[in-house]
């Protein structure tokens, strides 16, 4: 294992994704159009990656069309709503609300996968959801005041719905990886999302102009590159080690929001984000501890080590 290399790759993935959503925010096109560019232009990057790895045959092998279709539908719906929220909300606030997704994964895994979740982790989830409420509160209490604040309230609702769909997709992927190759899941998701995004074309797309072409094509390339960095990071370090670095996205979001979009996050947004991040890290550390305990138990049962 090369933990420093794994952490570096994870941070590179986080940077790719936060720049990607910043480009989508700057392009300011209908979310269906943004999903198409994000997915379609990620496909060449992913194909080159799997060819270099010699996994092209595995990437094109599908065991369950239904499973891939469901993963594609959930992921596309998550992107549609998240991309719409990004345009309506300041970048740091949208990023903080997105942290609800890993918390919801814990809840949905207990509900649908029957994973055993103790009071400790449920308590951490509760703390994290309280942090989400702290971030939401200004938009909820002032949402009916004028058009801008009403748009922010809609953005909050879309961000939370997107986090819910994303969490359901993650839980579904946990089942899929038992029988499907990771490269196939990544490739066919991008393909499915591209096709589903085209269905929104009759509802009105904007013909990109000037720098919008650059922003939209770049977001697809960065999305594919970020997926490669993310997948590769787990080859060099344990998931429990690199997972907390997801929260570096808040630092990047604050900096990009300030220098690119002239957005200054409110104190309440930062406090709420800190609570959610703390809860997420507690859950990650707890998962790591339980994994170590299970490993010791297996070794104790095996007299040959």
C-alpha positions, 0 to 999 in steps of 0.5 A: 500500500502507498497511502500518500499516493492514495491521498494525493489521488483522492485530493486530485479527484475532489479538485476535479469534481469541485472544478467540474461543478464550478464550470457547470455553475458558470455555464448556467445551462438547463440541468439536463444539458449539463448532465449530457455534457458531463456524461458524454464527454467523460466516456472517451476518458473512461474508455482510454483508461480501461484500455490502458488497464487492459479492462476493456472486455470487462468494461463492456461486460454486463451481467444485469441490464436491469441493475445498470438501468436502475443505477443509471436512472438514480445517478442521472436524477441525482445529477439533474437535481444537483446541477440545478441546485448548484446554479441556484445556490452559493457554491459552499452552501450547495457543497455543504448540503451535498454532505447529506449523501453519505449520512443517508447512505448509512440510513438506507444501508440499514433499511435496504441492505439490512446492515447492522447500524448501532446507536453510535453511528445513528447518533452521528447521522443525527448530528450530521443531519442537524448540521444540514438543518443549520445550513438550510435554516436561513433559506427556509426562514427567508425563502418567501421574502423575494424571488432570489430567496425563493430560488434559494429555497428551491435550490435547497430542496433540489440539493437534498433530493439530489443527495437522497437519490445519490445515496440510493444509488450508492446503496444500489452500487454496493449490491452491484459490485458483488457481480459487476465489474467496477469498470462496467459500472462506471462506463455504462453509467456515463452511457446511460446518463448521456442517453437519459439526458437527451430525453430532456432536449424537447424541454429546451436546451440553450445553444452554448455560446463562446466560453460555454462550450469550453465550460461544458466540454471541460466538465465532462473531461474533468468528470471522467478524470475525477472518476479515474483518480477516485477509483485509483486512490483506493488501489493505494490506500484503504477506503477509511483512510482516504474517505475523510479527504472528501471534505476538502471540497469545502475548502475548494468550494469556499475559495472558488466561490469567493474568487470566481463567483464573489460568494462569501459563505455565511457564518451559519453555513460554515458552522453547519458544514463543520458539524456535518463534516465532524459527523461524517468523520466520526462515522468513517472512524467508527467504520475503520474501528469495526473493520479492524475488530472484524479482522482480529476476530477472523484471525482469532478463529484461524489458527494458521493466521 
